[in-house]
Amino acid sequence: MSALRSGITTGTCAAAAAQAAAGVLCGHPAPKQVELSLPDDRLLSVPVLYARGTDCGSMAAVRKDAGDDPDVTDGMEVVVSLTEIDAPVIEFVAGEGVGTVTKPGLQIAPGQPAINPVPREMITRAIRQITDRPLRVEVSIPGGDTAALSTFNPRLGIVGGLSVLGTTGIVRPYCRRAVQDTISCALNVAAACGVTAPVLVPGNIGAAAAREHFTPSEEQVVEVANQWGFALDQLTVRRFSAVMLLGHPGKLAKLAAGQWDTHSSHSESAAGLVGRIASQILPEPPQHSETVEGIFNSLSAEGRDRLGNEVARRVSAVVEQRTEIALPISTFLVNMAGERLGTNGDLTPWQ
């Protein structure tokens, strides 16, 4: 079977379109492609559909290519329009097909266009490579309002369209067998390199937080995506002395409910479970939220700590039952910014 083809995120598309539009705004010829700097400083060549001047600025478009990932935005146009403004900033605006955040608990505050922090940084960086002018950046995805109805956006309080997402700039196609093979190989490498206490994380946020709060070796941090059942079963055939689960409770709390494939299509939202736990252990129930992040944000510092520790405790307990071996399980929960929410178990193997 041939390897699955990677694609680019909507954030990458928007940044590339912004860079092309900025060039036209400054009098440069309309490019057929741009060399875009990704968050890890790699350069990526991105084709440009068109770039042209407008009555009040400039605009450019890039077609989303999700590779072999079944992404709802695959093939859609991402359009960026630039307009000069008086304030010395870059101001983001939701255009056609891009949603607006209406509820707390997401990475973007209510009232703001649903353009996540990393894409905002990419767009800003792309523009600032061309010009220092203060600009209004309008991002549009024609047809995004209809496409968003098949996503979780309406439930999360994102209205009017899609979110502009991405943390690495690259879409990695999802294939369960390929992910499982990668996990198995990563655990083999960890064991071969003398790792005795691996750290299992869902993805980029967990991996970054692991390196922020601890000093693990490169081989010690193993990304398992949504394949937690498979990853935990793999621990039984390797001579590890302890394991830490580190990540956002939006993923890890699902383990406390016995949901071992945490992909949204194979598991329920963790918000309901976390909300019920909060109601059980806290004197004041949390504000209702469709997201786990929103639940934690509605609590006092003491409430967040109590809830985080209790969720971590339940995760560790259920996972220890799943592994069926005498392997200590520690859990370390973080929010979307990588800040500690709660812990359970002995953390000394990683300190």
C-alpha positions in Angstrom: 0.0 0.0 0.0 1.4 3.4 -1.0 2.0 6.0 1.7 -0.8 8.5 2.4 -0.3 12.0 1.0 -0.1 14.9 3.5 -1.9 18.1 2.9 -2.0 21.7 4.2 -4.2 23.2 6.9 -6.7 26.0 6.4 -4.3 28.1 8.5 -1.5 27.5 6.0 -3.8 28.4 3.1 -4.8 31.6 4.8 -1.2 32.5 5.5 -0.1 31.8 2.0 -3.0 33.9 0.6 -2.2 36.7 3.0 1.5 36.7 1.9 0.4 36.8 -1.8 -2.1 39.6 -1.2 0.5 41.6 0.8 2.9 41.4 -2.1 0.3 42.8 -4.5 -0.6 45.5 -2.0 3.0 46.6 -2.1 3.2 46.7 -5.9 4.8 43.3 -6.5 3.6 41.1 -9.4 0.9 38.6 -8.6 2.7 35.3 -7.7 1.8 31.9 -8.9 3.2 30.4 -5.6 4.7 31.6 -2.4 7.4 30.3 -0.1 5.7 30.1 3.3 7.4 29.7 6.6 5.7 27.0 8.8 5.7 27.2 12.6 8.7 24.9 12.8 10.5 27.3 10.3 10.4 24.9 7.4 9.6 26.5 4.1 6.7 25.2 2.1 5.9 26.2 -1.5 2.1 26.9 -1.8 0.4 27.5 -5.1 -1.7 30.6 -5.4 -5.0 30.6 -7.3 -5.0 34.3 -7.9 -3.8 37.6 -6.3 -5.0 41.0 -7.4 -5.6 44.5 -6.2 -9.1 45.7 -5.1 -10.7 49.1 -4.7 -9.6 49.2 -1.0 -6.6 47.0 -0.9 -5.8 43.5 -2.3 -6.9 39.9 -2.2 -5.6 36.4 -2.9 -6.8 32.9 -2.8 -5.4 29.4 -2.2 -7.2 26.1 -2.7 -7.2 23.8 0.3 -5.4 20.5 -0.4 -6.0 18.1 2.5 -3.9 15.3 0.9 -5.4 11.9 1.7 -7.1 13.1 4.8 -11.0 13.1 4.7 -11.2 16.8 5.5 -14.5 18.6 5.0 -12.5 21.7 3.7 -10.6 19.7 1.0 -10.8 21.6 -2.4 -12.3 24.7 -0.9 -10.9 28.2 -1.6 -9.4 30.2 1.3 -9.5 33.9 0.4 -7.7 36.7 2.2 -8.5 40.4 1.6 -6.2 43.1 3.0 -7.3 46.7 3.8 -5.1 49.4 5.3 -6.4 50.8 8.7 -5.4 53.6 11.0 -4.6 51.5 14.1 -1.0 50.1 14.3 -2.1 46.5 14.4 -3.2 43.5 12.3 -6.9 43.1 12.8 -8.7 39.8 11.9 -12.2 39.7 10.5 -14.4 36.7 9.6 -15.5 36.9 6.0 -17.9 34.6 4.1 -17.9 31.1 5.4 -15.6 31.7 8.5 -17.3 31.3 11.8 -17.5 33.6 14.8 -16.9 32.4 18.4 -20.0 32.9 20.6 -19.2 30.8 23.7 -16.3 30.7 26.2 -13.9 27.8 26.5 -12.2 27.9 23.1 -8.8 29.2 22.3 -10.4 32.4 20.9 -12.6 34.7 22.9 -16.3 35.1 22.2 -17.0 37.7 19.5 -13.8 37.0 17.7 -13.5 35.3 14.3 -12.8 31.6 14.6 -9.2 31.8 13.5 -7.0 29.9 16.0 -3.8 31.3 17.5 -1.3 29.5 15.4 -2.9 30.4 12.1 -3.1 34.0 13.3 0.6 33.9 14.1 1.3 32.4 10.6 -0.8 35.0 8.8 0.9 37.8 10.8 4.3 36.4 10.1 3.6 36.0 6.4 2.4 39.6 6.1 5.2 41.0 8.1 7.7 39.4 5.8 6.4 41.8 3.1 5.2 44.9 4.9 4.8 46.6 8.3 1.6 48.4 7.3 -1.4 48.1 9.7 -3.9 45.9 8.0 -7.4 44.5 8.4 -7.2 40.8 7.4 -10.5 39.3 6.3 -10.4 35.5 5.8 -13.2 33.9 3.8 -14.0 30.3 2.8 -16.8 30.4 0.3 -19.3 27.7 1.1 -17.9 27.3 4.6 -21.3 28.1 6.2 -22.8 25.0 4.7 -19.7 22.8 5.3 -19.6 23.8 8.9 -23.0 22.2 9.6 -21.2 18.8 9.2 -18.6 19.7 11.9 -18.8 20.2 15.6 -18.7 24.0 15.2 -22.4 24.5 15.9 -22.2 22.6 19.1 -19.1 24.5 20.2 -20.8 27.9 19.6 -19.0 28.8 16.4 -21.6 30.3 14.2 -21.6 31.3 10.5 -18.9 29.0 9.2 -15.8 27.0 9.6 -12.8 27.5 11.9 -9.3 28.3 10.5 -7.2 25.7 12.2 -3.8 24.1 12.3 -0.9 23.8 14.8 1.9 22.6 12.4 0.7 23.9 9.1 0.5 20.3 7.7 -2.4 17.9 7.6 -1.4 14.4 8.5 -3.8 11.9 6.9 -5.5 9.7 9.4 -5.1 5.9 8.9 -5.7 3.8 12.0 -3.3 1.0 10.9 -0.5 3.6 10.1 -1.0 5.3 13.4 -0.8 2.0 15.3 2.3 1.0 13.4 3.9 4.3 14.3 3.0 3.9 18.0 4.4 0.4 18.1 7.6 1.6 16.5 7.9 4.5 18.8 7.6 2.3 21.9 10.1 -0.1 20.4 12.6 2.8 19.9 11.9 4.1 23.4 12.6 0.6 25.0 15.7 0.1 22.8 17.0 3.5 23.9 16.7 2.6 27.6 13.5 4.5 28.3 11.8 3.0 31.4 9.1 5.6 31.9 7.5 6.8 28.6 5.1 9.7 28.4 2.1 9.1 26.2 0.5 12.2 24.7 -2.3 12.8 22.2 -0.4 15.2 20.0 1.3 18.6 19.7 -0.1 20.3 22.8 0.7 17.3 25.1 4.2 16.9 23.6 5.0 20.6 24.1 3.6 20.5 27.6 5.7 17.4 28.4 8.9 19.3 27.5 7.7 22.4 29.3 7.0 20.7 32.7 9.6 17.9 32.5 12.9 17.1 30.8 12.1 13.9 28.8 14.4 12.5 26.2 13.3 12.7 22.5 12.4 9.0 22.6 10.5 9.2 25.8 7.5 11.2 24.5 5.2 9.0 22.4 2.3 10.5 20.4 -0.6 8.1 20.3 -3.2 10.4 18.6 -6.6 8.8 19.5 -5.4 5.1 19.7 -5.2 4.9 23.5 -6.5 1.3 23.8 -3.9 0.1 21.3 -1.1 2.1 23.0 -1.9 0.9 26.5 -2.1 -2.8 25.3 1.4 -2.3 23.8 2.8 -1.5 27.2 2.3 -5.0 28.4 4.9 -6.5 26.1 7.6 -4.1 27.0 9.6 -3.7 30.2 8.6 -0.3 31.3 8.5 0.6 35.0 6.0 3.4 34.9 4.0 5.5 32.4 2.6 9.0 32.3 -0.4 10.1 30.4 -0.1 13.8 29.6 -2.6 16.0 27.7 -5.8 17.9 27.7 -8.7 16.5 29.6 -10.9 16.9 26.6 -9.1 13.8 25.3 -7.8 12.1 28.5 -11.1 12.3 30.5 -12.6 10.0 27.9 -10.3 7.2 29.2 -12.0 7.5 32.6 -15.2 6.5 30.8 -13.6 3.5 29.1 -13.5 5.2 25.7 -10.2 3.9 24.2 -10.5 5.4 20.7 -10.9 9.1 21.5 -11.6 10.3 18.0 -14.8 12.4 18.0 -16.4 9.9 15.6 -15.8 7.0 18.0 -16.3 8.6 21.4 -18.6 11.0 23.2 -17.6 14.5 24.2 -15.7 14.6 27.5 -17.5 17.8 28.6 -20.5 15.9 30.0 -18.3 13.6 32.1 -16.1 16.4 33.4 -19.2 18.5 34.2 -20.7 15.6 36.2 -17.5 15.1 38.1 -17.4 18.8 38.9 -21.0 18.7 40.2 -20.1 15.7 42.4 -17.0 17.1 44.1 -17.4 20.9 44.1 -19.8 23.0 46.3 -20.7 25.2 43.4 -21.5 23.6 40.1 -19.6 24.9 37.1 -21.2 27.0 34.4 -22.6 24.9 31.6 -20.2 24.6 28.6 -20.0 22.5 25.6 -16.2 22.2 26.1 -14.0 20.9 28.8 -11.8 24.0 28.6 -14.9 26.1 29.2 -15.8 24.1 32.3 -12.4 24.6 33.8 -12.3 28.3 32.9 -15.6 28.9 34.7 -14.1 27.7 38.0 -12.0 29.4 40.7 -8.3 28.5 41.0 -9.1 26.1 43.9 -12.0 24.6 41.9 -9.8 24.0 38.9 -7.2 22.3 41.0 -9.7 20.0 42.8 -11.5 19.1 39.5 -8.2 18.6 37.6 -6.8 16.3 40.3 -10.0 14.3 40.5 -10.3 13.8 36.8 -6.6 12.8 36.7 -7.2 10.3 39.5 -10.1 8.7 37.7 -8.1 8.4 34.5 -5.2 6.7 36.2 -7.5 4.3 38.0 -9.4 3.1 34.9 -6.2 2.9 32.9 -4.5 0.8 35.5 -7.4 -1.6 35.3 -7.1 -1.7 31.5 -3.4 -2.6 31.5 -3.8 -5.5 33.9 -0.2 -5.4 34.9 1.6 -3.9 37.9 2.5 -0.7 36.0 2.1 2.6 37.9 0.1 5.0 35.9 0.5 8.8 36.5 -1.7 11.4 34.8 -0.8 15.0 34.1 -3.6 17.2 32.7 -3.0 20.6 31.0 -5.2 23.2 29.4 -4.9 24.4 25.8 -2.0 26.7 26.8 -0.1 23.8 28.3 -0.6 24.9 31.9 -1.1 22.4 34.6 -4.8 21.6 35.5 -4.3 18.5 37.7 -2.2 15.5 38.4 -2.3 12.0 39.9 0.4 9.5 40.8 4.1 9.7 41.4 5.8 12.1 39.1 9.4 11.6 40.2 10.4 9.3 37.3 10.1 12.3 35.0 11.6 15.0 37.3 
